[in-house]
Amino acid sequence: MEHSNANKLSVGGACVYEKHALIIINKSNANWFDIFQLARDIKEKVEVFYNISLENEVRFITTKGEIDLNNENVQF
């Protein structure tokens, strides 16, 4: 992730942990959408840079069910 600069991304209060690129932290009152969008942005940036698709380890589950990071039409 470092070579693609995905480790420098942030959305709202969510950012990539400076000591470990695979950890997203709540630095300043991030909501779940900030974290979700940051995960999506990281995945997209890595895919464009390396031409590989990352698999999600974390599952995003809401009261409406599971949300797929790949779904562009996510209803929040």
SULCORKA-V682332 format. One record per pair of residues at least 12 apart in sequence whose ideal C-beta (glycine too) atoms are under 10 Angstrom apart, sorted by the first residue. I is the first residue (numbers start at 1). GAP is how many residues later the second one is. Records with the same first field share a line. If there is no record, write none. Layout:
BEGIN
I: GAP  GAP
END
This chain:
BEGIN
1: 15  20  21  41  44  45  48  49  53
2: 14  19
3: 43  46  47
4: 17  38  41  42  43  44  45  46
5: 40  41  44
6: 15  32  35  36  37  38  39  40  41  42  43  44  48
7: 13  14  15  16  35  38
8: 13  37
9: 15  28  29  30  32  33  35  36
10: 14  15  17  18  20  24  28  31
11: 13  19  20  22  23  24  25  26  27  28  29  30  31
12: 14  15  16  17  18  19  21  22  23  25  26
13: 12  13  14  15  16  17  18  21  22  25
14: 12  13  14  15  16  17  18  19  20  21  22  23  24  25  27
15: 12  13  15  19  20  23
16: 22  25  26
21: 21
22: 20  32  35
24: 12  14  15  18  34
25: 13
32: 28  30  35  44
33: 41  43
35: 23  25
36: 22  24  26  31  33  38  40
37: 32  37  39
39: 15  17  19  21  30
40: 16  20  27  28  29  30  31  32  34
41: 28
42: 12  27
43: 12  13  26  27
44: 25  26
53: 17
54: 15
56: 12  13  14
60: 14
62: 12  13  14
64: 12
END
